[in-house]
Amino acid sequence: MECGWGVTTVTTVGYGDITPVTDTGRIISMFLMIVGVTFFFSFTAILVSFYFQIINEDTRLTEKLLLQKIYDLEQKIDSIEQYLSQK
């Protein structure tokens, strides 16, 4: 089973001091390396997704507040214009 070193290298795991000797052990270790790396990347993606979801909610809230302030300012400007047009 010569592809074991390739999986070990690609997953950047490395066997360390103890290496599997049998073909079955090598297949199991390759499977575990691929599953472990996949789990790590999936977990990282979930965390990043959650983080960006929080940022998006904060951004939407900030946008709502800014739009409300703009609306309030427009109302004040309209009332000032009406007052000035009466004089």
Distance bins in CASP14 RR format, pairs under 12 A and 6 or more apart:
PFRMAT RR
TARGET T0000
AUTHOR 0000-0000-0000
RMODE 2
METHOD distances of the structure
MODEL  1
1 7 0 0 0 0 1 0 0 0 0 0 0
1 8 0 0 0 0 0 1 0 0 0 0 0
1 19 0 0 0 0 0 1 0 0 0 0 0
1 20 0 0 0 0 1 0 0 0 0 0 0
1 21 0 0 0 0 0 1 0 0 0 0 0
1 22 0 0 0 0 1 0 0 0 0 0 0
1 23 1 0 1 0 0 0 0 0 0 0 0
1 24 0 0 0 0 1 0 0 0 0 0 0
1 25 0 0 0 0 1 0 0 0 0 0 0
1 26 1 0 1 0 0 0 0 0 0 0 0
1 27 1 0 0 1 0 0 0 0 0 0 0
1 28 0 0 0 0 0 1 0 0 0 0 0
1 29 0 0 0 0 0 1 0 0 0 0 0
1 30 0 0 0 0 1 0 0 0 0 0 0
2 8 0 0 0 0 0 1 0 0 0 0 0
2 23 0 0 0 0 0 1 0 0 0 0 0
2 26 0 0 0 0 1 0 0 0 0 0 0
2 30 0 0 0 0 0 1 0 0 0 0 0
3 9 0 0 0 0 0 1 0 0 0 0 0
3 10 0 0 0 0 0 1 0 0 0 0 0
3 23 0 0 0 0 0 1 0 0 0 0 0
3 26 0 0 0 0 1 0 0 0 0 0 0
3 27 0 0 0 0 1 0 0 0 0 0 0
3 29 0 0 0 0 0 1 0 0 0 0 0
3 30 1 0 0 1 0 0 0 0 0 0 0
3 33 0 0 0 0 0 1 0 0 0 0 0
3 34 0 0 0 0 0 1 0 0 0 0 0
4 10 0 0 0 0 1 0 0 0 0 0 0
4 11 0 0 0 0 0 1 0 0 0 0 0
4 13 0 0 0 0 0 1 0 0 0 0 0
4 14 0 0 0 0 0 1 0 0 0 0 0
4 15 0 0 0 0 1 0 0 0 0 0 0
4 19 0 0 0 0 1 0 0 0 0 0 0
4 20 0 0 0 0 1 0 0 0 0 0 0
4 23 0 0 0 0 0 1 0 0 0 0 0
4 25 0 0 0 0 0 1 0 0 0 0 0
4 26 1 0 1 0 0 0 0 0 0 0 0
4 27 0 0 0 0 1 0 0 0 0 0 0
4 28 0 0 0 0 0 1 0 0 0 0 0
4 29 1 0 0 1 0 0 0 0 0 0 0
4 30 1 0 1 0 0 0 0 0 0 0 0
4 31 0 0 0 0 0 1 0 0 0 0 0
4 32 0 0 0 0 0 1 0 0 0 0 0
4 33 0 0 0 0 1 0 0 0 0 0 0
4 34 0 0 0 0 0 1 0 0 0 0 0
5 11 0 0 0 0 0 1 0 0 0 0 0
5 13 0 0 0 0 0 1 0 0 0 0 0
5 14 0 0 0 0 1 0 0 0 0 0 0
5 15 0 0 0 0 1 0 0 0 0 0 0
5 19 0 0 0 0 1 0 0 0 0 0 0
5 20 0 0 0 0 0 1 0 0 0 0 0
5 26 0 0 0 0 1 0 0 0 0 0 0
5 29 0 0 0 0 0 1 0 0 0 0 0
5 30 0 0 0 0 1 0 0 0 0 0 0
5 33 0 0 0 0 0 1 0 0 0 0 0
6 12 0 0 0 0 0 1 0 0 0 0 0
6 13 0 0 0 0 0 1 0 0 0 0 0
6 14 0 0 0 0 0 1 0 0 0 0 0
6 15 0 0 0 0 0 1 0 0 0 0 0
6 26 0 0 0 0 0 1 0 0 0 0 0
6 29 0 0 0 0 0 1 0 0 0 0 0
6 30 0 0 0 0 1 0 0 0 0 0 0
6 33 0 0 0 0 1 0 0 0 0 0 0
6 34 0 0 0 0 0 1 0 0 0 0 0
7 13 0 0 0 0 1 0 0 0 0 0 0
7 14 0 0 0 0 1 0 0 0 0 0 0
7 15 0 0 0 0 0 1 0 0 0 0 0
7 20 0 0 0 0 0 1 0 0 0 0 0
7 26 0 0 0 0 1 0 0 0 0 0 0
7 27 0 0 0 0 1 0 0 0 0 0 0
7 28 0 0 0 0 0 1 0 0 0 0 0
7 29 0 0 0 0 1 0 0 0 0 0 0
7 30 1 0 1 0 0 0 0 0 0 0 0
7 31 0 0 0 0 1 0 0 0 0 0 0
7 32 0 0 0 0 0 1 0 0 0 0 0
7 33 1 0 1 0 0 0 0 0 0 0 0
7 34 1 0 0 1 0 0 0 0 0 0 0
7 35 0 0 0 0 0 1 0 0 0 0 0
7 36 0 0 0 0 0 1 0 0 0 0 0
7 37 0 0 0 0 1 0 0 0 0 0 0
8 14 1 0 1 0 0 0 0 0 0 0 0
8 15 1 0 0 1 0 0 0 0 0 0 0
8 16 0 0 0 0 1 0 0 0 0 0 0
8 19 0 0 0 0 1 0 0 0 0 0 0
8 20 0 0 0 0 0 1 0 0 0 0 0
8 26 0 0 0 0 1 0 0 0 0 0 0
8 29 0 0 0 0 1 0 0 0 0 0 0
8 30 1 0 0 1 0 0 0 0 0 0 0
8 32 0 0 0 0 0 1 0 0 0 0 0
8 33 1 0 0 1 0 0 0 0 0 0 0
8 34 0 0 0 0 0 1 0 0 0 0 0
8 37 0 0 0 0 0 1 0 0 0 0 0
9 15 0 0 0 0 0 1 0 0 0 0 0
9 30 0 0 0 0 0 1 0 0 0 0 0
9 33 0 0 0 0 0 1 0 0 0 0 0
10 30 0 0 0 0 0 1 0 0 0 0 0
10 33 0 0 0 0 1 0 0 0 0 0 0
10 34 0 0 0 0 1 0 0 0 0 0 0
10 37 0 0 0 0 1 0 0 0 0 0 0
11 29 0 0 0 0 0 1 0 0 0 0 0
11 30 0 0 0 0 1 0 0 0 0 0 0
11 31 0 0 0 0 0 1 0 0 0 0 0
11 32 0 0 0 0 1 0 0 0 0 0 0
11 33 1 0 1 0 0 0 0 0 0 0 0
11 34 1 0 0 1 0 0 0 0 0 0 0
11 35 0 0 0 0 1 0 0 0 0 0 0
11 36 1 0 0 1 0 0 0 0 0 0 0
11 37 1 0 1 0 0 0 0 0 0 0 0
11 38 0 0 0 0 1 0 0 0 0 0 0
11 39 0 0 0 0 0 1 0 0 0 0 0
11 40 0 0 0 0 1 0 0 0 0 0 0
11 41 0 0 0 0 0 1 0 0 0 0 0
12 33 0 0 0 0 1 0 0 0 0 0 0
12 36 0 0 0 0 0 1 0 0 0 0 0
12 37 1 0 0 1 0 0 0 0 0 0 0
12 40 0 0 0 0 0 1 0 0 0 0 0
13 19 0 0 0 0 0 1 0 0 0 0 0
13 29 0 0 0 0 1 0 0 0 0 0 0
13 30 0 0 0 0 1 0 0 0 0 0 0
13 31 0 0 0 0 0 1 0 0 0 0 0
13 32 0 0 0 0 1 0 0 0 0 0 0
13 33 1 0 1 0 0 0 0 0 0 0 0
13 34 0 0 0 0 1 0 0 0 0 0 0
13 35 0 0 0 0 0 1 0 0 0 0 0
13 36 0 0 0 0 1 0 0 0 0 0 0
13 37 1 0 0 1 0 0 0 0 0 0 0
13 40 0 0 0 0 0 1 0 0 0 0 0
14 20 0 0 0 0 0 1 0 0 0 0 0
14 29 0 0 0 0 1 0 0 0 0 0 0
14 30 0 0 0 0 0 1 0 0 0 0 0
14 32 0 0 0 0 0 1 0 0 0 0 0
14 33 0 0 0 0 1 0 0 0 0 0 0
14 37 0 0 0 0 0 1 0 0 0 0 0
15 21 0 0 0 0 0 1 0 0 0 0 0
15 25 0 0 0 0 0 1 0 0 0 0 0
15 26 0 0 0 0 1 0 0 0 0 0 0
15 29 1 0 0 1 0 0 0 0 0 0 0
15 30 0 0 0 0 0 1 0 0 0 0 0
15 32 0 0 0 0 0 1 0 0 0 0 0
15 33 0 0 0 0 1 0 0 0 0 0 0
16 29 0 0 0 0 0 1 0 0 0 0 0
18 25 0 0 0 0 0 1 0 0 0 0 0
18 29 0 0 0 0 0 1 0 0 0 0 0
19 25 0 0 0 0 1 0 0 0 0 0 0
19 26 0 0 0 0 1 0 0 0 0 0 0
19 29 0 0 0 0 1 0 0 0 0 0 0
20 26 1 0 1 0 0 0 0 0 0 0 0
20 27 0 0 0 0 1 0 0 0 0 0 0
20 28 1 0 0 1 0 0 0 0 0 0 0
20 29 1 0 1 0 0 0 0 0 0 0 0
20 30 0 0 0 0 1 0 0 0 0 0 0
20 31 0 0 0 0 0 1 0 0 0 0 0
20 32 0 0 0 0 0 1 0 0 0 0 0
20 33 0 0 0 0 0 1 0 0 0 0 0
21 28 0 0 0 0 0 1 0 0 0 0 0
21 29 0 0 0 0 0 1 0 0 0 0 0
22 28 0 0 0 0 1 0 0 0 0 0 0
22 29 0 0 0 0 0 1 0 0 0 0 0
23 29 0 0 0 0 0 1 0 0 0 0 0
23 30 0 0 0 0 0 1 0 0 0 0 0
24 30 0 0 0 0 0 1 0 0 0 0 0
24 31 0 0 0 0 0 1 0 0 0 0 0
25 31 0 0 0 0 1 0 0 0 0 0 0
25 32 0 0 0 0 1 0 0 0 0 0 0
25 33 0 0 0 0 0 1 0 0 0 0 0
26 32 0 0 0 0 0 1 0 0 0 0 0
26 33 0 0 0 0 0 1 0 0 0 0 0
27 33 0 0 0 0 0 1 0 0 0 0 0
27 34 0 0 0 0 0 1 0 0 0 0 0
28 34 0 0 0 0 0 1 0 0 0 0 0
28 35 0 0 0 0 0 1 0 0 0 0 0
29 35 0 0 0 0 0 1 0 0 0 0 0
29 36 0 0 0 0 0 1 0 0 0 0 0
30 36 0 0 0 0 0 1 0 0 0 0 0
30 37 0 0 0 0 0 1 0 0 0 0 0
31 37 0 0 0 0 0 1 0 0 0 0 0
31 38 0 0 0 0 0 1 0 0 0 0 0
32 38 0 0 0 0 0 1 0 0 0 0 0
32 39 0 0 0 0 0 1 0 0 0 0 0
33 39 0 0 0 0 0 1 0 0 0 0 0
33 40 0 0 0 0 0 1 0 0 0 0 0
34 40 0 0 0 0 0 1 0 0 0 0 0
34 41 0 0 0 0 0 1 0 0 0 0 0
35 41 0 0 0 0 0 1 0 0 0 0 0
35 42 0 0 0 0 0 1 0 0 0 0 0
36 42 0 0 0 0 1 0 0 0 0 0 0
36 43 0 0 0 0 1 0 0 0 0 0 0
36 44 0 0 0 0 0 1 0 0 0 0 0
37 43 0 0 0 0 0 1 0 0 0 0 0
37 44 0 0 0 0 0 1 0 0 0 0 0
38 44 0 0 0 0 0 1 0 0 0 0 0
38 45 0 0 0 0 0 1 0 0 0 0 0
39 45 0 0 0 0 0 1 0 0 0 0 0
39 46 0 0 0 0 0 1 0 0 0 0 0
40 46 0 0 0 0 0 1 0 0 0 0 0
40 47 0 0 0 0 0 1 0 0 0 0 0
41 47 0 0 0 0 0 1 0 0 0 0 0
41 48 0 0 0 0 0 1 0 0 0 0 0
42 48 0 0 0 0 0 1 0 0 0 0 0
42 49 0 0 0 0 0 1 0 0 0 0 0
43 49 0 0 0 0 0 1 0 0 0 0 0
43 50 0 0 0 0 0 1 0 0 0 0 0
44 50 0 0 0 0 0 1 0 0 0 0 0
44 51 0 0 0 0 0 1 0 0 0 0 0
45 51 0 0 0 0 0 1 0 0 0 0 0
45 52 0 0 0 0 0 1 0 0 0 0 0
46 52 0 0 0 0 0 1 0 0 0 0 0
46 53 0 0 0 0 0 1 0 0 0 0 0
47 53 0 0 0 0 0 1 0 0 0 0 0
47 54 0 0 0 0 0 1 0 0 0 0 0
48 54 0 0 0 0 0 1 0 0 0 0 0
48 55 0 0 0 0 0 1 0 0 0 0 0
49 55 0 0 0 0 0 1 0 0 0 0 0
49 56 0 0 0 0 0 1 0 0 0 0 0
50 56 0 0 0 0 0 1 0 0 0 0 0
50 57 0 0 0 0 0 1 0 0 0 0 0
51 57 0 0 0 0 0 1 0 0 0 0 0
51 58 0 0 0 0 0 1 0 0 0 0 0
52 58 0 0 0 0 0 1 0 0 0 0 0
52 59 0 0 0 0 0 1 0 0 0 0 0
53 59 0 0 0 0 0 1 0 0 0 0 0
53 60 0 0 0 0 0 1 0 0 0 0 0
54 60 0 0 0 0 0 1 0 0 0 0 0
54 61 0 0 0 0 0 1 0 0 0 0 0
55 61 0 0 0 0 0 1 0 0 0 0 0
55 62 0 0 0 0 0 1 0 0 0 0 0
56 62 0 0 0 0 0 1 0 0 0 0 0
56 63 0 0 0 0 0 1 0 0 0 0 0
57 63 0 0 0 0 0 1 0 0 0 0 0
57 64 0 0 0 0 0 1 0 0 0 0 0
58 64 0 0 0 0 0 1 0 0 0 0 0
58 65 0 0 0 0 0 1 0 0 0 0 0
59 65 0 0 0 0 0 1 0 0 0 0 0
59 66 0 0 0 0 0 1 0 0 0 0 0
60 66 0 0 0 0 0 1 0 0 0 0 0
60 67 0 0 0 0 0 1 0 0 0 0 0
61 67 0 0 0 0 0 1 0 0 0 0 0
61 68 0 0 0 0 0 1 0 0 0 0 0
62 68 0 0 0 0 0 1 0 0 0 0 0
62 69 0 0 0 0 0 1 0 0 0 0 0
63 69 0 0 0 0 0 1 0 0 0 0 0
63 70 0 0 0 0 0 1 0 0 0 0 0
64 70 0 0 0 0 0 1 0 0 0 0 0
64 71 0 0 0 0 0 1 0 0 0 0 0
65 71 0 0 0 0 0 1 0 0 0 0 0
65 72 0 0 0 0 0 1 0 0 0 0 0
66 72 0 0 0 0 0 1 0 0 0 0 0
66 73 0 0 0 0 0 1 0 0 0 0 0
67 73 0 0 0 0 0 1 0 0 0 0 0
67 74 0 0 0 0 0 1 0 0 0 0 0
68 74 0 0 0 0 0 1 0 0 0 0 0
68 75 0 0 0 0 0 1 0 0 0 0 0
69 75 0 0 0 0 0 1 0 0 0 0 0
69 76 0 0 0 0 0 1 0 0 0 0 0
70 76 0 0 0 0 0 1 0 0 0 0 0
70 77 0 0 0 0 0 1 0 0 0 0 0
71 77 0 0 0 0 0 1 0 0 0 0 0
71 78 0 0 0 0 0 1 0 0 0 0 0
72 78 0 0 0 0 0 1 0 0 0 0 0
72 79 0 0 0 0 0 1 0 0 0 0 0
73 79 0 0 0 0 0 1 0 0 0 0 0
73 80 0 0 0 0 0 1 0 0 0 0 0
74 80 0 0 0 0 0 1 0 0 0 0 0
74 81 0 0 0 0 0 1 0 0 0 0 0
75 81 0 0 0 0 0 1 0 0 0 0 0
75 82 0 0 0 0 0 1 0 0 0 0 0
76 82 0 0 0 0 0 1 0 0 0 0 0
76 83 0 0 0 0 0 1 0 0 0 0 0
77 83 0 0 0 0 0 1 0 0 0 0 0
77 84 0 0 0 0 0 1 0 0 0 0 0
78 84 0 0 0 0 0 1 0 0 0 0 0
78 85 0 0 0 0 0 1 0 0 0 0 0
79 85 0 0 0 0 0 1 0 0 0 0 0
79 86 0 0 0 0 0 1 0 0 0 0 0
80 86 0 0 0 0 0 1 0 0 0 0 0
80 87 0 0 0 0 0 1 0 0 0 0 0
81 87 0 0 0 0 0 1 0 0 0 0 0
END
